[in-house]
Amino acid sequence: MKYIFLLLFTVNLFAYERIIALSPSINEIIYALGDGDKIVGNTKYCNFPEDAKSKPKVGGYFTPNLEKIVALKPDIVIMLEYTKKLSFKLNKLGIKTKVVKLTKLQEIKNSISSLGELLGKNKEANKILNDLDTELIDIENIIQDKKILIVIHGSASLEKRIFVVGQNLYFDDIINLSGNTNALQTKRKGQPVLNLESVIATNPDIVIVLSPRRVERGLSVEDITNPWYSLPITAAKTKNIFVADKPYSSIASNRLVYFLRDFKEYLTDAKNK
């Protein structure tokens, strides 16, 4: 009888056959764990892998539709912290939820691990984490003590508001682990907005512009880098301005390993100049 109970408990523990993922990162992690076929709904921004595009859409980042979610009859809805209020509403309706954090590097690791445990995919989760740790080791001390500014800005103009990476994002963790420092030192959370004068004041040695929608916007790499080369900053003088334009460049998922490989190339390029 005891063994029957344990078997039933184990089956129930991993009996999530209908999953809704409320962010591209969560969606990608679930696919990487091997449970993409169990996703019955995601957001309109979930476009990787290709199969994810055909899943029913339940809204955007900040606008998930409660009625659409309920209609899909999920076993569990997995979401980020900023949609936590939705969790309470779903719980009242008897729908299980899980809230994960993907802001800091350790939070990303913890979330991959906890989702692996939740879905009975510990082996797959450990493989993702091992790959991630390998890439993190590879970026260490390629070049040291440089000020790196990571910009979340895909425009051909620097006249508008310029979003940059502050201290509470995983990009900042990556910079620090590489043996360098964030050119922007601030207590402001999220993605601080700077004007041109403030950007110049940071005087970065290396600038990395995150522009995953560059091609979609019809911009060339030169369209993005040329305004930066006109600034009186060290990165412009040394030609250390790079554009991270791959679709995974700003996604906190298992595909972070690809960004880390690109980041390694930027550091190696800067070292060799």
Buried (B, 14 or more C-beta within 10 A) or exposed (E): EEEEEEEEEEEEEEEBEBBBBBBBBBBBBBBBBBBBEBBBBBBEBBBBEEEBEEBEBBBEBEEBBBEBBBEBEBBBBBBBEBBEEBBEEBEEEEBEBBBBBBBBBEBBBBBBBBBBEBBBBEEBBEBBBEBBEEBBEBBEEBBEEBBBBBBBBBBBEBEEEBBBBBBBBBBBBBBBBBBBBBBBEBEEEEBBEBEBEBBBEBBBBBBBBBBBEBEEEEBEBEBBBEBBBEBEBBBBEEEBBBBBBBBBBBBBBBBBBBBBEBBBEBBEBBEEE
